Amino acid sequence: MGENEYLNGKSSTNETLKTRTWTLDQLNSKEVKSKHSWLIIKDKVYDTKEWMNSHPGGDLVIFHCLYQDATVQFTRFHPANVEKFMLPKYCIGTLDANEAKTLVSHSSLSQDFLLLEEELRTKGLFDPKHSFYIRELVKGFVFMILTWWVILCFAPTTLNYLLAAFLMALCWHQLAFVGHDAGHNGVTGKKCFDDILGIFVGNCVGGVSIGWWKDTHNVHHVITNDPDHDPDIQHLPLMAVTTRFFNDVFSSYHKKILHFDAASKFFVSIQHYMYYVIMMLARFNLYIQGILFIFKNRRCRYKGYEAFGLLLFFSWFVPLVSNIEGVGNKIIFLLCSHAMAGLLHVQITISHFSMCTEKTTDQEEFFRHQLRTTMDVDCPEWLDWLHGGLQFQAIHHLFPRMPRRNLRKAREDVLKLCKKHGVNYNSYNFISGNISVINHLKMISTKINEGE
């Protein structure tokens, strides 16, 4: 079949397309790229235009992998059955064998990384453990019950309401980790069940749209720390983690220019002073972003369920606050519970805010990209419950479908791979990580003050 026949849609069957051998020059021709959204996975070429509209992880995840070798990115986020049952229908051929050898997935580092994943899978580190999550859910709801108990049964004093705020924060903090793993389809491995669990834990209990979180988080995982694309570092006008934001960056996620205006200059100039204040209030922003996502974003896949989940959240949280005596105590409970829950925001942001923000290229291995943009928070094993296991952000970014309880176990093998290929592995304790971020934010703010 000729190239023009393919472009004009004259192929007789998809089976005919699958036998086509492509060269990179052919794939990168203006005609092909203007009509077909292709990418390469394990040396096979796929046209993902139709899949982008129904992709559970959102079309932006595929968008950032278009017209390149997406082998490693694909295997990070999809179980084997997707490759077996979904991909074949989008296959349009195979890349020329000689050219396939030049792909980034064929580099020595990428091949060793894929082999390491198989070894870890053989060890059972990707296997779900239902009893672990049952325990985590019970722990979270114990904190919620204790919150109600303190508010309803203890003396109506400010000190007791502070205790209730602490317990409420612990509930949200601990259950957020369950919601995180459900969002990555890592609790049971069954998408339908994990989606329901994510809505229950995220929307109903936490008041945060799991759909919004997945939509931003999946993009963050694929294009980590890129100012143009990663929504997790796009925080103007309040913060800028790189001077690249000084030049009116266009956000591919928000589909708008992030103007570095007078307000941005003011807030960024004091961002190292405001960092912890912003983290303490961040949860209120999550409520707003979730509501906007559900009602205004076409990528929300479960609008009805998610909206109902948020309604359930307010149906229990508003009565909880109403039972607190005194307007002042109500405000104290609200602010303190959200501020204490902000510990999670601090933990996650310090893993990226002071890391490299240089653009990735088609020839940069996924492994190398993730290790230069992410750092671990080193802590003793007995503190894993506090960080939820996600203090190992570098490991999590390499293996997002690995249950967080196993991230520590995979660390030593990743360190060996880093040593073999000369890749720097960033790891700090919690205090050092915080200092690194504050110093980095201060450095960025100084650039404004210096008039650069």
C-alpha positions as CSV (number, residue, x, y, z in Angstrom):
1,M,0.0,0.0,0.0
2,G,1.4,3.4,-1.0
3,E,1.7,6.3,1.4
4,N,-0.9,8.4,-0.4
5,E,-3.4,5.6,-0.1
6,Y,-2.9,5.6,3.6
7,L,-3.1,9.3,3.9
8,N,-6.3,9.4,1.9
9,G,-7.9,6.7,4.0
10,K,-8.0,4.2,1.0
11,S,-6.6,1.2,2.9
12,S,-8.9,-1.8,2.6
13,T,-8.5,-3.1,6.2
14,N,-6.6,-2.2,9.4
15,E,-4.8,-5.6,9.0
16,T,-3.2,-4.2,5.8
17,L,-1.9,-1.2,7.7
18,K,-0.3,-3.4,10.4
19,T,2.0,-4.9,7.8
20,R,3.4,-1.5,6.7
21,T,7.0,-0.7,7.5
22,W,7.7,2.9,8.2
23,T,10.8,5.0,8.2
24,L,11.2,8.0,10.5
25,D,11.3,10.3,7.5
26,Q,8.0,9.0,6.3
27,L,6.4,9.4,9.8
28,N,7.8,12.9,10.2
29,S,6.5,14.1,6.8
30,K,4.2,17.1,7.0
31,E,1.3,15.1,5.4
32,V,1.4,12.3,8.0
33,K,1.8,14.5,11.0
34,S,-1.0,16.8,9.9
35,K,-3.5,14.0,9.7
36,H,-2.4,11.4,12.1
37,S,-1.4,11.4,15.8
38,W,1.2,8.7,15.8
39,L,3.7,7.4,18.4
40,I,5.9,4.4,18.7
41,I,5.6,1.7,21.3
42,K,8.0,-1.3,21.2
43,D,9.0,-0.5,17.6
44,K,5.4,-0.6,16.4
45,V,3.6,2.6,15.1
46,Y,0.2,3.6,16.4
47,D,-2.2,6.2,15.2
48,T,-3.8,7.4,18.5
49,K,-6.1,10.1,17.2
50,E,-9.3,8.1,18.1
51,W,-7.8,6.8,21.3
52,M,-7.0,10.3,22.6
53,N,-10.7,11.1,22.9
54,S,-11.4,8.1,25.1
55,H,-8.1,7.6,26.9
56,P,-8.8,7.1,30.7
57,G,-5.7,9.1,31.6
58,G,-6.7,12.0,29.4
59,D,-5.7,13.1,26.0
60,L,-2.9,15.4,27.2
61,V,-0.9,12.4,28.4
62,I,-0.8,11.1,24.9
63,F,-0.3,14.6,23.4
64,H,3.0,14.9,25.2
65,C,4.2,11.6,23.7
66,L,3.2,12.2,20.1
67,Y,5.6,11.8,17.3
68,Q,8.3,10.1,19.4
69,D,9.2,6.8,21.0
70,A,6.8,6.4,23.9
71,T,7.7,2.9,24.9
72,V,8.9,3.6,28.4
73,Q,6.2,6.2,29.1
74,F,3.5,3.7,27.9
75,T,4.7,0.9,30.1
76,R,4.8,3.1,33.2
77,F,1.1,3.7,33.2
78,H,-0.7,0.8,31.5
79,P,-1.2,-2.9,32.6
80,A,-0.3,-5.6,30.1
81,N,-3.9,-6.1,29.0
82,V,-4.0,-2.6,27.5
83,E,-1.1,-3.5,25.2
84,K,-2.7,-6.8,24.4
85,F,-6.3,-5.8,23.7
86,M,-6.4,-2.0,23.1
87,L,-3.2,-1.1,21.1
88,P,-3.7,-3.5,18.2
89,K,-6.7,-1.7,16.9
90,Y,-4.6,1.5,16.5
91,C,-1.5,-0.2,14.9
92,I,-0.5,1.2,11.5
93,G,2.7,-0.7,11.1
94,T,6.2,-1.3,12.3
95,L,9.2,1.0,12.3
96,D,12.1,0.0,10.1
97,A,14.4,-2.4,12.1
98,N,17.5,-0.4,11.5
99,E,16.0,2.9,12.5
100,A,14.4,1.2,15.6
101,K,17.8,0.7,17.0
102,T,18.3,4.5,17.2
103,L,15.2,5.0,19.4
104,V,15.6,6.2,23.0
105,S,14.0,3.0,24.3
106,H,16.9,1.0,22.8
107,S,19.6,2.9,24.7
108,S,21.5,0.9,27.3
109,L,20.0,2.8,30.2
110,S,16.4,2.3,28.9
111,Q,16.9,-1.4,28.3
112,D,18.4,-1.9,31.7
113,F,15.5,0.1,33.2
114,L,12.9,-2.1,31.5
115,L,14.7,-5.2,32.6
116,L,14.8,-3.9,36.2
117,E,11.0,-3.4,36.1
118,E,10.5,-7.0,35.0
119,E,12.8,-8.2,37.9
120,L,10.8,-6.1,40.4
121,R,7.5,-7.4,38.9
122,T,8.8,-11.0,39.3
123,K,9.6,-10.2,42.9
124,G,5.9,-9.3,43.4
125,L,6.5,-5.6,44.1
126,F,3.7,-4.6,41.7
127,D,1.2,-7.0,43.2
128,P,-1.7,-5.4,45.1
129,K,-2.2,-6.3,48.8
130,H,-5.8,-5.8,49.8
131,S,-5.2,-6.2,53.5
132,F,-2.8,-3.2,53.4
133,Y,-5.5,-0.9,52.0
134,I,-8.2,-2.2,54.3
135,R,-5.9,-1.3,57.2
136,E,-5.2,2.2,55.8
137,L,-9.0,2.8,55.3
138,V,-9.8,1.7,58.8
139,K,-7.0,3.9,60.2
140,G,-8.3,7.0,58.3
141,F,-11.9,6.5,59.4
142,V,-10.8,6.0,63.0
143,F,-9.4,9.5,62.9
144,M,-12.7,10.8,61.4
145,I,-14.7,9.1,64.2
146,L,-12.4,10.5,66.8
147,T,-12.9,14.0,65.3
148,W,-16.7,13.7,65.6
149,W,-16.3,12.3,69.1
150,V,-14.1,15.2,70.3
151,I,-16.5,17.8,68.8
152,L,-19.7,16.2,70.1
153,C,-18.6,14.8,73.4
154,F,-15.7,16.9,74.7
155,A,-16.0,20.3,76.5
156,P,-16.4,23.1,73.9
157,T,-13.0,24.6,74.4
158,T,-10.6,26.0,71.9
159,L,-8.0,23.5,72.9
160,N,-10.4,20.6,72.3
161,Y,-11.3,22.0,68.9
162,L,-7.6,22.2,68.0
163,L,-7.4,18.5,68.9
164,A,-10.3,17.8,66.6
165,A,-8.6,19.8,63.8
166,F,-5.5,17.7,64.3
167,L,-7.5,14.5,64.0
168,M,-9.4,15.7,61.0
169,A,-6.1,16.6,59.3
170,L,-4.8,13.1,60.1
171,C,-7.9,11.6,58.5
172,W,-7.4,13.6,55.2
173,H,-3.7,13.1,55.3
174,Q,-3.8,9.3,55.6
175,L,-6.7,8.7,53.3
176,A,-5.1,10.9,50.6
177,F,-2.4,8.2,50.2
178,V,-5.2,5.6,49.5
179,G,-6.8,8.0,47.0
180,H,-3.4,8.5,45.4
181,D,-2.8,4.8,44.8
182,A,-6.4,4.3,43.6
183,G,-5.8,7.2,41.1
184,H,-2.8,5.2,39.8
185,N,-5.0,2.0,39.6
186,G,-2.6,0.5,42.2
187,V,-5.0,-0.6,44.9
188,T,-6.6,-3.6,43.2
189,G,-5.4,-3.2,39.6
190,K,-9.0,-3.2,38.5
191,K,-9.8,0.1,37.0
192,C,-13.5,0.2,37.8
193,F,-13.1,-0.6,41.4
194,D,-10.1,1.7,41.9
195,D,-12.0,4.6,40.2
196,I,-15.0,4.1,42.6
197,L,-12.6,3.9,45.6
198,G,-10.9,7.1,44.4
199,I,-14.1,9.0,44.1
200,F,-15.2,7.7,47.6
201,V,-11.9,8.6,49.3
202,G,-11.1,11.8,47.3
203,N,-14.5,13.4,46.7
204,C,-16.7,12.0,49.4
205,V,-14.2,12.1,52.3
206,G,-11.6,14.6,51.2
207,G,-13.7,17.1,49.2
208,V,-11.1,16.9,46.4
209,S,-12.0,15.8,42.9
210,I,-10.1,12.6,42.1
211,G,-10.7,13.3,38.4
212,W,-9.1,16.7,38.6
213,W,-6.2,15.2,40.5
214,K,-5.7,12.4,38.0
215,D,-5.9,14.9,35.1
216,T,-3.2,17.1,36.4
217,H,-1.1,14.4,38.0
218,N,-0.8,12.1,34.9
219,V,0.5,15.1,32.9
220,H,2.9,15.9,35.8
221,H,4.3,12.3,35.6
222,V,4.9,12.4,31.9
223,I,6.4,15.8,31.5
224,T,7.7,16.5,35.0
225,N,8.9,20.0,35.9
226,D,8.5,21.5,32.4
227,P,7.3,25.1,33.0
228,D,5.3,25.0,29.7
229,H,3.5,21.7,30.4
230,D,3.6,20.5,34.0
231,P,0.5,22.0,35.9
232,D,2.1,21.0,39.2
233,I,4.7,23.8,39.0
234,Q,2.5,26.4,37.3
235,H,1.5,28.5,40.3
236,L,1.6,32.1,39.0
237,P,0.9,34.7,40.3
238,L,1.8,33.2,43.7
239,M,5.0,31.3,43.0
240,A,7.6,30.6,40.3
241,V,10.2,27.8,40.6
242,T,12.2,29.0,37.6
243,T,13.0,32.3,35.9
244,R,11.4,30.9,32.7
245,F,8.1,32.0,34.2
246,F,9.3,35.6,33.9
247,N,8.6,35.4,30.1
248,D,4.9,34.8,29.9
249,V,4.8,31.0,29.5
250,F,2.0,29.5,27.5
251,S,0.5,26.6,29.5
252,S,-0.4,23.6,27.3
253,Y,-2.5,22.3,30.3
254,H,-4.5,25.5,31.0
255,K,-4.5,26.6,27.4
256,K,-3.6,30.1,28.2
257,I,-0.6,32.4,28.7
258,L,0.6,32.6,32.3
259,H,1.4,36.4,32.4
260,F,4.2,37.5,34.6
261,D,2.4,40.7,35.6
262,A,2.7,43.2,38.5
263,A,0.9,40.8,40.9
264,S,3.2,38.0,39.9
265,K,6.3,40.1,40.5
266,F,5.1,41.1,43.9
267,F,4.1,37.7,45.1
268,V,7.1,35.9,43.6
269,S,9.4,38.4,45.2
270,I,8.2,37.3,48.6
271,Q,7.5,33.6,47.8
272,H,10.2,32.2,50.1
273,Y,8.4,33.9,53.0
274,M,4.9,32.9,51.8
275,Y,5.7,29.3,50.9
276,Y,4.4,27.7,54.1
277,V,1.4,30.0,54.3
278,I,0.5,29.0,50.7
279,M,0.9,25.3,51.6
280,M,-1.3,25.7,54.6
281,L,-4.1,27.2,52.6
282,A,-3.6,25.0,49.5
283,R,-6.5,22.7,50.3
284,F,-9.1,25.5,49.8
285,N,-7.7,25.9,46.3
286,L,-8.1,22.2,45.7
287,Y,-11.8,22.5,46.4
288,I,-12.2,25.2,43.9
289,Q,-10.1,23.5,41.2
290,G,-12.2,20.3,41.7
291,I,-15.5,22.1,41.3
292,L,-14.3,23.9,38.2
293,F,-13.0,20.7,36.7
294,I,-16.2,18.8,37.2
295,F,-18.5,21.4,35.8
296,K,-16.4,23.1,33.2
297,N,-13.7,20.6,31.9
298,R,-14.6,18.3,29.0
299,R,-12.0,15.8,30.3
300,C,-14.1,15.0,33.4
301,R,-15.2,11.4,32.8
302,Y,-17.5,10.9,35.8
303,K,-19.2,14.3,36.2
304,G,-22.3,12.9,37.9
305,Y,-20.5,10.6,40.3
306,E,-17.9,13.2,41.1
307,A,-20.4,16.0,41.7
308,F,-22.5,13.7,43.9
309,G,-19.3,12.8,45.8
310,L,-18.6,16.5,46.5
311,L,-22.2,16.9,47.6
312,L,-21.7,14.1,50.1
313,F,-18.5,15.7,51.4
314,F,-20.3,19.0,52.2
315,S,-23.3,17.1,53.6
316,W,-21.1,15.7,56.4
317,F,-18.5,18.3,56.8
318,V,-20.8,21.3,57.1
319,P,-22.8,19.7,60.0
320,L,-19.5,18.8,61.6
321,V,-18.4,22.4,61.6
322,S,-21.9,23.5,62.7
323,N,-21.6,21.5,65.9
324,I,-18.6,23.6,66.9
325,E,-19.7,26.3,69.4
326,G,-18.7,29.9,68.5
327,V,-17.8,31.5,65.2
328,G,-14.2,32.0,66.3
329,N,-13.8,28.3,67.2
330,K,-15.4,27.3,63.8
331,I,-12.8,29.5,62.0
332,I,-10.0,28.1,64.1
333,F,-11.0,24.5,63.3
334,L,-11.3,25.2,59.6
335,L,-8.0,27.0,59.3
336,C,-6.0,24.7,61.6
337,S,-7.4,21.4,60.1
338,H,-6.5,22.6,56.6
339,A,-3.1,24.0,57.7
340,M,-2.1,20.8,59.3
341,A,-3.2,18.8,56.3
342,G,-0.8,21.1,54.4
343,L,2.1,18.9,55.5
344,L,1.3,16.7,52.6
345,H,1.6,19.6,50.2
346,V,5.0,20.4,51.6
347,Q,6.2,16.9,51.3
348,I,5.1,16.6,47.6
349,T,6.3,20.0,46.5
350,I,9.8,19.7,48.1
351,S,10.3,16.7,45.9
352,H,10.2,18.9,42.7
353,F,10.3,22.7,43.4
354,S,14.1,22.9,43.7
355,M,14.8,20.4,41.0
356,C,15.9,20.9,37.4
357,T,13.3,22.6,35.1
358,E,15.1,22.2,31.8
359,K,13.1,20.9,28.8
360,T,13.3,17.2,28.0
361,T,14.2,16.1,24.5
362,D,13.1,13.1,22.3
363,Q,16.5,11.5,23.0
364,E,16.5,11.9,26.8
365,E,15.7,8.6,28.6
366,F,12.6,8.7,30.8
367,F,14.8,7.3,33.7
368,R,17.2,10.2,33.4
369,H,14.5,12.8,33.0
370,Q,12.7,11.7,36.2
371,L,15.8,11.5,38.3
372,R,16.9,15.0,37.4
373,T,13.5,16.5,38.2
374,T,12.6,14.6,41.3
375,M,14.1,14.0,44.7
376,D,13.4,11.6,47.6
377,V,12.8,12.6,51.2
378,D,15.0,10.3,53.2
379,C,13.6,9.1,56.5
380,P,13.7,6.1,58.9
381,E,11.4,3.3,58.1
382,W,9.3,3.8,61.2
383,L,8.2,7.2,59.7
384,D,6.9,5.7,56.5
385,W,3.4,5.9,57.8
386,L,3.7,9.7,58.0
387,H,5.0,10.2,54.5
388,G,2.8,7.4,53.2
389,G,5.7,5.8,51.4
390,L,5.6,8.7,48.9
391,Q,8.7,10.3,50.3
392,F,10.3,8.0,47.7
393,Q,9.1,10.3,44.9
394,A,11.9,9.4,42.5
395,I,11.0,5.7,42.8
396,H,7.3,6.5,42.5
397,H,7.9,8.5,39.3
398,L,9.8,5.6,37.8
399,F,7.2,3.0,38.8
400,P,3.9,4.9,39.2
401,R,1.8,1.7,39.3
402,M,3.9,0.2,42.1
403,P,2.0,0.2,45.4
404,R,3.7,2.8,47.7
405,R,4.3,0.2,50.4
406,N,6.9,-1.4,48.1
407,L,8.8,1.8,47.0
408,R,11.4,1.5,49.7
409,K,12.1,-2.1,48.7
410,A,12.8,-1.0,45.1
411,R,15.1,1.8,46.1
412,E,18.4,-0.2,46.4
413,D,17.9,-1.7,42.9
414,V,17.3,1.8,41.4
415,L,20.4,3.1,43.2
416,K,22.5,0.3,41.6
417,L,21.2,1.3,38.2
418,C,22.0,4.9,38.8
419,K,25.5,4.0,39.8
420,K,26.0,1.8,36.7
421,H,24.9,4.6,34.3
422,G,26.2,7.6,36.2
423,V,22.8,9.1,37.0
424,N,22.6,11.3,40.0
425,Y,20.0,10.3,42.6
426,N,18.7,13.2,44.6
427,S,17.8,12.4,48.2
428,Y,17.6,14.7,51.3
429,N,16.1,14.4,54.7
430,F,12.9,16.3,55.4
431,I,14.7,19.3,56.9
432,S,17.3,19.6,54.2
433,G,14.7,19.2,51.6
434,N,12.7,22.1,53.0
435,I,15.9,24.3,53.2
436,S,16.7,23.5,49.6
437,V,13.2,24.6,48.5
438,I,13.3,27.8,50.5
439,N,16.7,28.7,49.2
440,H,15.7,28.0,45.7
441,L,12.5,30.1,45.9
442,K,14.6,32.9,47.5
443,M,17.1,32.7,44.6
444,I,14.3,33.0,42.1
445,S,12.8,36.0,44.0
446,T,16.2,37.6,44.1
447,K,16.3,37.7,40.3
448,I,13.3,39.9,40.3
449,N,14.7,42.2,43.0
450,E,17.9,42.5,40.9
451,G,15.8,43.5,38.0
452,E,16.8,40.6,35.8
